[in-house]
Amino acid sequence: MKVVQEKKIFGTDGVRGVANVEPVTAETALKLGRAAAHVFTQLNPRTIPEGARPKIVLGKDTRLSGYMLENALVAGITSLGVDVLIIGPLPTPGVAYITRSLRADAGIVLSASHNSYEDNGIKFFRHDGYKLDDQVEQKIEQLVFTGEIDCIRPTAGRIGRAARIDDALGRYVEFAKASFPRKMSLEEMRVAVDVANGAAYKSTPCILRELGAEVIVAHNEPNGTNINAQCGSTYPQEIQRIVKETGANVGITQDGDADRVLLCDEKGEIVDGDEILAIAAVDLLRAGQLRENTLVATVMSNFGLDETLATHGGNVARTKVGDRYVIEEMVQRNLNLGGEQSGHIIFRDFTTTGDGIISALQVLRIMHTTGKPLSELKACLKKYPQAQRNLKVKAKPPIHELREVVKLRDEVERELAGKGRVLLRYSGTEPKIRLLIEGRELNKIDKQADRIADAIQSAIGAN
């Protein structure tokens, strides 16, 4: 059993890697399907009527490898006597919603989010639409590695069935629209949208049009290999170009699985997750609707958020990087707004996970209600300058073992003298180390970031 504990296939956001290379292979997906079917059947607190089978919802984004992994998971899940409800391409938050809507025991989504098409991933939701905690992931991993459930082989009529749910897209469209005030319309608003050739290629334009907006859509023709390819929230210059060319009032750009969003104001300037959080938090504070007057953000979010909320009588609670940690804090304290600088925003009054279009709709509502353009709304956040470096690494030794890097980091922190900070961490989903320095003078912190980055390259750089 000791060997089992050391093996790990889950990262910070499910299982992720190059498709058809371990652990993102058909073989492992089949085992994960079996393990998940077993665990969720036991975990589900609902009473299953006599003769009724447990069921798992299965969705995906638009990657070519989704077909391979989808079929492997269906085989694994049904081999344990559990039914699969296949919903096809739908945003990750849509899978979470459909899981709740269909009273399923769990939801699974095949996506590598903002990564390029060569990658894929397997993410899980509980029956209530929230992501799994570490203990449940560990149990699934243990079953994959030990072969403990190899002997469970239902036969004849006890084998599970797979069925395709044809109205999942329509259900999700109505769900997202319900987060926008019923008596409000987006008529006379021109909205530019970049859906990254990803999971929201149908849903986001449909939602906006049904709410009355004039919609200009780009990158909505997925072919299996063009997801996130020089488009979407990881390539924001594309939405900036579209907004400037079309004279749109606002731009919306999403990632491959549409659980996060960045916006673009009418002047062609990007509005990131911190600015979206600030706009939403100030609005909720003024309405007396921000629970405990507290916004949840990660350690990567700009320190200017703390100052903005303090000005309006609120405060910021900080978590580790990763939307799952933001959500855990929100659930634990029953808070209703949190998110990340990258654009994962959770409006818990409406949904259980980051949802790009629901986040965008809340900002559109605030624009409509206040009559202010997005450029004016985002001015509520005065950002501290940040210098960021994302460096590929050939290994991930504990950071404290990188003596020269740690020495430089500590030196820079002393130079900042309490008027800034240095964050250094490994990516949970890629072979990268992420460096962030925040301070009052951009030129100064930029040079400091270069010095630390050079030391990292010397120690563990990939090139």
Secondary structure, DSSP 8 states (H G I E B T S, - for coil): -HHHHH----BTTBEEEETTBTTBSHHHHHHHHHHHHHHHHHH--S---TT---EEEEEE-S-TTHHHHHHHHHHHHHTTT-EEEEEEE--HHHHHHHHHHTT-SEEEEE--TTS-TTEEEEEEEETTS-B--HHHHHHHHHHHHH-TTTT----GGGS--EEE-TTHHHHHHHHHHTTS-TT---TT-EEEEE-TTSTTTTHHHHHHHHTT-EEEEES----SS-TTTT-STTSTHHHHHHHHHHT-SEEEEE-TTSS-EEEE-TTS-EE-HHHHHHHHHHHHHHTT-SGGGEEEEETTS-THHHHHHHHTT-EEEEE-SSHHHHHHHHHHHT--EEE-TTS-EEETTT-SS--HHHHHHHHHHHHHHH---HHHHGGG-----EEEEEEEBS----GGG-HHHHHHHHHHHHHHTTS-EEEEEE-SSSSEEEEEEE-S-HHHHHHHHHHHHHHHHHHHB--
